[in-house]
């Protein structure tokens, strides 16, 4: 039986953080939650939040 693992592969134990951005109404109801985007870069997340605030889709 052959294994699918490659010898010397460094990605086996590598963990990556993912950020997901959702919007909801002012009462934070679960049913109002909308998915806006996902990224693995925190700087991209800040840009997404900033663009939502500038577009008046989000309050600051």
Biopython code that builds the backbone (N, CA, C, O; Angstrom):
import numpy as np
from Bio.PDB.StructureBuilder import StructureBuilder

atoms = [
    (1, "UNK", "N", (0.836, -1.166, 0.000)),
    (1, "UNK", "CA", (0.000, 0.000, 0.000)),
    (1, "UNK", "C", (0.890, 1.242, 0.000)),
    (1, "UNK", "O", (1.797, 1.359, 0.824)),
    (2, "UNK", "N", (0.631, 2.166, -0.923)),
    (2, "UNK", "CA", (1.428, 3.377, -1.037)),
    (2, "UNK", "C", (0.824, 4.491, -0.189)),
    (2, "UNK", "O", (-0.395, 4.615, -0.067)),
    (3, "UNK", "N", (1.690, 5.281, 0.379)),
    (3, "UNK", "CA", (1.253, 6.430, 1.164)),
    (3, "UNK", "C", (1.204, 7.662, 0.263)),
    (3, "UNK", "O", (2.017, 7.792, -0.653)),
    (4, "UNK", "N", (0.261, 8.562, 0.515)),
    (4, "UNK", "CA", (0.144, 9.792, -0.252)),
    (4, "UNK", "C", (1.060, 10.890, 0.264)),
    (4, "UNK", "O", (1.161, 11.946, -0.360)),
    (5, "UNK", "N", (1.733, 10.665, 1.395)),
    (5, "UNK", "CA", (2.625, 11.661, 1.982)),
    (5, "UNK", "C", (3.952, 11.663, 1.230)),
    (5, "UNK", "O", (4.469, 10.610, 0.856)),
    (6, "UNK", "N", (4.489, 12.843, 1.016)),
    (6, "UNK", "CA", (5.779, 12.970, 0.358)),
    (6, "UNK", "C", (6.858, 13.142, 1.416)),
    (6, "UNK", "O", (6.663, 13.837, 2.413)),
    (7, "UNK", "N", (7.949, 12.529, 1.195)),
    (7, "UNK", "CA", (9.079, 12.679, 2.113)),
    (7, "UNK", "C", (9.636, 14.091, 1.975)),
    (7, "UNK", "O", (9.865, 14.564, 0.861)),
    (8, "UNK", "N", (9.851, 14.754, 3.081)),
    (8, "UNK", "CA", (10.420, 16.087, 3.063)),
    (8, "UNK", "C", (9.404, 17.197, 2.876)),
    (8, "UNK", "O", (9.791, 18.358, 2.744)),
    (9, "UNK", "N", (8.141, 16.886, 2.860)),
    (9, "UNK", "CA", (7.122, 17.910, 2.709)),
    (9, "UNK", "C", (7.006, 18.720, 3.996)),
    (9, "UNK", "O", (6.852, 18.152, 5.078)),
    (10, "UNK", "N", (7.080, 20.048, 3.882)),
    (10, "UNK", "CA", (7.057, 20.925, 5.059)),
    (10, "UNK", "C", (5.661, 21.450, 5.369)),
    (10, "UNK", "O", (5.477, 22.106, 6.394)),
    (11, "UNK", "N", (4.692, 21.191, 4.535)),
    (11, "UNK", "CA", (3.359, 21.750, 4.706)),
    (11, "UNK", "C", (2.450, 20.898, 5.576)),
    (11, "UNK", "O", (1.291, 21.258, 5.778)),
    (12, "UNK", "N", (2.931, 19.799, 6.086)),
    (12, "UNK", "CA", (2.093, 18.899, 6.861)),
    (12, "UNK", "C", (1.614, 19.553, 8.151)),
    (12, "UNK", "O", (0.428, 19.483, 8.475)),
    (13, "UNK", "N", (2.517, 20.187, 8.890)),
    (13, "UNK", "CA", (2.168, 20.780, 10.174)),
    (13, "UNK", "C", (1.966, 22.288, 10.106)),
    (13, "UNK", "O", (1.803, 22.935, 11.141)),
    (14, "UNK", "N", (1.974, 22.847, 8.924)),
    (14, "UNK", "CA", (1.826, 24.283, 8.775)),
    (14, "UNK", "C", (0.366, 24.677, 8.981)),
    (14, "UNK", "O", (-0.526, 24.156, 8.311)),
    (15, "UNK", "N", (0.131, 25.597, 9.908)),
    (15, "UNK", "CA", (-1.229, 26.076, 10.171)),
    (15, "UNK", "C", (-1.363, 27.491, 9.652)),
    (15, "UNK", "O", (-0.431, 28.287, 9.760)),
    (16, "UNK", "N", (-2.511, 27.808, 9.092)),
    (16, "UNK", "CA", (-2.759, 29.115, 8.526)),
    (16, "UNK", "C", (-4.009, 29.700, 9.162)),
    (16, "UNK", "O", (-5.000, 28.999, 9.368)),
    (17, "UNK", "N", (-3.957, 30.977, 9.466)),
    (17, "UNK", "CA", (-5.118, 31.663, 10.027)),
    (17, "UNK", "C", (-5.935, 32.266, 8.899)),
    (17, "UNK", "O", (-5.389, 32.908, 8.003)),
    (18, "UNK", "N", (-7.238, 32.061, 8.943)),
    (18, "UNK", "CA", (-8.150, 32.642, 7.963)),
    (18, "UNK", "C", (-9.083, 33.607, 8.676)),
    (18, "UNK", "O", (-9.535, 33.343, 9.790)),
    (19, "UNK", "N", (-9.364, 34.720, 8.027)),
    (19, "UNK", "CA", (-10.266, 35.736, 8.571)),
    (19, "UNK", "C", (-11.498, 35.799, 7.693)),
    (19, "UNK", "O", (-11.399, 35.836, 6.467)),
    (20, "UNK", "N", (-12.671, 35.813, 8.331)),
    (20, "UNK", "CA", (-13.931, 35.898, 7.601)),
    (20, "UNK", "C", (-14.667, 37.137, 8.076)),
    (20, "UNK", "O", (-14.735, 37.399, 9.277)),
    (21, "UNK", "N", (-15.215, 37.898, 7.146)),
    (21, "UNK", "CA", (-15.918, 39.135, 7.467)),
    (21, "UNK", "C", (-17.401, 38.955, 7.179)),
    (21, "UNK", "O", (-17.794, 38.597, 6.069)),
    (22, "UNK", "N", (-18.210, 39.208, 8.189)),
    (22, "UNK", "CA", (-19.661, 39.130, 8.077)),
    (22, "UNK", "C", (-20.265, 40.471, 8.448)),
    (22, "UNK", "O", (-19.649, 41.256, 9.169)),
    (23, "UNK", "N", (-21.452, 40.732, 7.965)),
    (23, "UNK", "CA", (-22.195, 41.916, 8.399)),
    (23, "UNK", "C", (-23.516, 41.450, 8.997)),
    (23, "UNK", "O", (-24.024, 40.380, 8.662)),
    (24, "UNK", "N", (-24.056, 42.265, 9.881)),
    (24, "UNK", "CA", (-25.353, 41.946, 10.489)),
    (24, "UNK", "C", (-26.075, 43.250, 10.789)),
    (24, "UNK", "O", (-25.502, 44.327, 10.621)),
    (25, "UNK", "N", (-27.317, 43.167, 11.229)),
    (25, "UNK", "CA", (-28.069, 44.372, 11.538)),
    (25, "UNK", "C", (-27.649, 44.924, 12.907)),
    (25, "UNK", "O", (-26.808, 44.337, 13.588)),
    (26, "UNK", "N", (-28.237, 46.048, 13.299)),
    (26, "UNK", "CA", (-27.809, 46.705, 14.544)),
    (26, "UNK", "C", (-28.145, 45.902, 15.795)),
    (26, "UNK", "O", (-27.581, 46.170, 16.856)),
    (27, "UNK", "N", (-29.045, 44.927, 15.703)),
    (27, "UNK", "CA", (-29.380, 44.083, 16.856)),
    (27, "UNK", "C", (-28.564, 42.793, 16.860)),
    (27, "UNK", "O", (-28.745, 41.941, 17.730)),
    (28, "UNK", "N", (-27.680, 42.653, 15.897)),
    (28, "UNK", "CA", (-26.777, 41.497, 15.776)),
    (28, "UNK", "C", (-27.522, 40.165, 15.736)),
    (28, "UNK", "O", (-27.112, 39.181, 16.351)),
    (29, "UNK", "N", (-28.621, 40.164, 14.999)),
    (29, "UNK", "CA", (-29.399, 38.935, 14.860)),
    (29, "UNK", "C", (-28.677, 37.960, 13.925)),
    (29, "UNK", "O", (-28.129, 38.353, 12.895)),
    (30, "UNK", "N", (-28.690, 36.704, 14.304)),
    (30, "UNK", "CA", (-28.009, 35.675, 13.522)),
    (30, "UNK", "C", (-28.601, 35.561, 12.115)),
    (30, "UNK", "O", (-27.877, 35.316, 11.150)),
    (31, "UNK", "N", (-29.907, 35.738, 12.004)),
    (31, "UNK", "CA", (-30.563, 35.581, 10.701)),
    (31, "UNK", "C", (-30.212, 36.704, 9.729)),
    (31, "UNK", "O", (-30.417, 36.565, 8.523)),
    (32, "UNK", "N", (-29.684, 37.813, 10.242)),
    (32, "UNK", "CA", (-29.331, 38.929, 9.365)),
    (32, "UNK", "C", (-27.881, 38.870, 8.890)),
    (32, "UNK", "O", (-27.442, 39.746, 8.144)),
    (33, "UNK", "N", (-27.136, 37.854, 9.310)),
    (33, "UNK", "CA", (-25.717, 37.767, 8.996)),
    (33, "UNK", "C", (-25.500, 37.496, 7.511)),
    (33, "UNK", "O", (-26.096, 36.583, 6.939)),
    (34, "UNK", "N", (-24.631, 38.309, 6.895)),
    (34, "UNK", "CA", (-24.264, 38.138, 5.488)),
    (34, "UNK", "C", (-22.753, 37.989, 5.377)),
    (34, "UNK", "O", (-22.003, 38.704, 6.041)),
    (35, "UNK", "N", (-22.320, 37.084, 4.559)),
    (35, "UNK", "CA", (-20.896, 36.869, 4.330)),
    (35, "UNK", "C", (-20.382, 37.921, 3.360)),
    (35, "UNK", "O", (-20.929, 38.080, 2.269)),
    (36, "UNK", "N", (-19.326, 38.644, 3.753)),
    (36, "UNK", "CA", (-18.767, 39.679, 2.893)),
    (36, "UNK", "C", (-17.451, 39.272, 2.237)),
    (36, "UNK", "O", (-17.152, 39.708, 1.126)),
    (37, "UNK", "N", (-16.665, 38.444, 2.915)),
    (37, "UNK", "CA", (-15.402, 38.041, 2.313)),
    (37, "UNK", "C", (-14.548, 37.222, 3.260)),
    (37, "UNK", "O", (-14.826, 37.131, 4.456)),
    (38, "UNK", "N", (-13.504, 36.627, 2.702)),
    (38, "UNK", "CA", (-12.557, 35.833, 3.486)),
    (38, "UNK", "C", (-11.156, 36.093, 2.960)),
    (38, "UNK", "O", (-10.958, 36.316, 1.765)),
    (39, "UNK", "N", (-10.186, 36.063, 3.865)),
    (39, "UNK", "CA", (-8.792, 36.283, 3.499)),
    (39, "UNK", "C", (-7.890, 35.605, 4.515)),
    (39, "UNK", "O", (-8.328, 35.240, 5.606)),
    (40, "UNK", "N", (-6.644, 35.441, 4.153)),
    (40, "UNK", "CA", (-5.673, 34.922, 5.108)),
    (40, "UNK", "C", (-4.651, 36.001, 5.483)),
    (40, "UNK", "O", (-3.677, 35.721, 6.182)),
    (41, "UNK", "N", (-4.875, 37.217, 5.022)),
    (41, "UNK", "CA", (-3.985, 38.339, 5.283)),
    (41, "UNK", "C", (-4.721, 39.391, 6.114)),
    (41, "UNK", "O", (-5.750, 39.897, 5.667)),
    (42, "UNK", "N", (-4.228, 39.741, 7.311)),
    (42, "UNK", "CA", (-4.937, 40.729, 8.128)),
    (42, "UNK", "C", (-4.999, 42.113, 7.479)),
    (42, "UNK", "O", (-5.963, 42.847, 7.697)),
    (43, "UNK", "N", (-4.000, 42.478, 6.696)),
    (43, "UNK", "CA", (-4.028, 43.782, 6.018)),
    (43, "UNK", "C", (-5.183, 43.846, 5.018)),
    (43, "UNK", "O", (-5.830, 44.885, 4.880)),
    (44, "UNK", "N", (-5.438, 42.753, 4.330)),
    (44, "UNK", "CA", (-6.562, 42.698, 3.398)),
    (44, "UNK", "C", (-7.878, 42.821, 4.145)),
    (44, "UNK", "O", (-8.815, 43.455, 3.658)),
    (45, "UNK", "N", (-7.955, 42.221, 5.316)),
    (45, "UNK", "CA", (-9.155, 42.333, 6.142)),
    (45, "UNK", "C", (-9.407, 43.789, 6.519)),
    (45, "UNK", "O", (-10.548, 44.250, 6.467)),
    (46, "UNK", "N", (-8.353, 44.524, 6.900)),
    (46, "UNK", "CA", (-8.496, 45.939, 7.250)),
    (46, "UNK", "C", (-8.973, 46.756, 6.061)),
    (46, "UNK", "O", (-9.773, 47.677, 6.228)),
    (47, "UNK", "N", (-8.499, 46.438, 4.874)),
    (47, "UNK", "CA", (-8.932, 47.133, 3.662)),
    (47, "UNK", "C", (-10.404, 46.846, 3.391)),
    (47, "UNK", "O", (-11.151, 47.747, 3.009)),
    (48, "UNK", "N", (-10.825, 45.599, 3.584)),
    (48, "UNK", "CA", (-12.229, 45.232, 3.375)),
    (48, "UNK", "C", (-13.126, 45.987, 4.354)),
    (48, "UNK", "O", (-14.176, 46.497, 3.962)),
    (49, "UNK", "N", (-12.729, 46.062, 5.612)),
    (49, "UNK", "CA", (-13.513, 46.779, 6.617)),
    (49, "UNK", "C", (-13.563, 48.265, 6.285)),
    (49, "UNK", "O", (-14.624, 48.885, 6.364)),
    (50, "UNK", "N", (-12.421, 48.838, 5.913)),
    (50, "UNK", "CA", (-12.373, 50.255, 5.553)),
    (50, "UNK", "C", (-13.242, 50.590, 4.364)),
    (50, "UNK", "O", (-13.897, 51.632, 4.354)),
    (51, "UNK", "N", (-13.261, 49.731, 3.364)),
    (51, "UNK", "CA", (-14.092, 49.997, 2.189)),
    (51, "UNK", "C", (-15.579, 49.886, 2.522)),
    (51, "UNK", "O", (-16.395, 50.607, 1.948)),
    (52, "UNK", "N", (-15.937, 48.994, 3.440)),
    (52, "UNK", "CA", (-17.342, 48.894, 3.868)),
    (52, "UNK", "C", (-17.753, 50.138, 4.644)),
    (52, "UNK", "O", (-18.884, 50.605, 4.505)),
    (53, "UNK", "N", (-16.858, 50.677, 5.455)),
    (53, "UNK", "CA", (-17.167, 51.884, 6.224)),
    (53, "UNK", "C", (-17.318, 53.078, 5.276)),
    (53, "UNK", "O", (-18.236, 53.883, 5.431)),
    (54, "UNK", "N", (-16.429, 53.188, 4.308)),
    (54, "UNK", "CA", (-16.519, 54.299, 3.337)),
    (54, "UNK", "C", (-17.770, 54.220, 2.487)),
    (54, "UNK", "O", (-18.310, 55.248, 2.079)),
    (55, "UNK", "N", (-18.238, 53.011, 2.217)),
    (55, "UNK", "CA", (-19.442, 52.835, 1.384)),
    (55, "UNK", "C", (-20.712, 52.959, 2.210)),
    (55, "UNK", "O", (-21.811, 52.768, 1.688)),
    (56, "UNK", "N", (-20.576, 53.280, 3.506)),
    (56, "UNK", "CA", (-21.711, 53.392, 4.441)),
    (56, "UNK", "C", (-22.470, 52.079, 4.608)),
    (56, "UNK", "O", (-23.665, 52.091, 4.904)),
    (57, "UNK", "N", (-21.794, 50.956, 4.422)),
    (57, "UNK", "CA", (-22.382, 49.657, 4.682)),
    (57, "UNK", "C", (-22.115, 49.215, 6.114)),
    (57, "UNK", "O", (-22.729, 48.269, 6.608)),
    (58, "UNK", "N", (-21.180, 49.918, 6.782)),
    (58, "UNK", "CA", (-20.772, 49.563, 8.132)),
    (58, "UNK", "C", (-20.576, 50.834, 8.931)),
    (58, "UNK", "O", (-20.105, 51.836, 8.393)),
    (59, "UNK", "N", (-20.928, 50.810, 10.204)),
    (59, "UNK", "CA", (-20.729, 51.972, 11.071)),
    (59, "UNK", "C", (-19.411, 51.841, 11.806)),
    (59, "UNK", "O", (-18.957, 50.737, 12.107)),
    (60, "UNK", "N", (-18.796, 52.991, 12.093)),
    (60, "UNK", "CA", (-17.558, 52.999, 12.852)),
    (60, "UNK", "C", (-17.758, 53.813, 14.105)),
    (60, "UNK", "O", (-16.832, 53.956, 14.903)),
]
sb = StructureBuilder()
sb.init_structure("model")
sb.init_model(0)
sb.init_chain("A")
sb.init_seg("    ")
for serial, (resi, resn, name, xyz) in enumerate(atoms, 1):
    if name == "N":
        sb.init_residue(resn, " ", resi, " ")
    sb.init_atom(name, np.array(xyz, "f"), 0.0, 1.0, " ", f" {name:<3s}", serial, name[0])
structure = sb.get_structure()
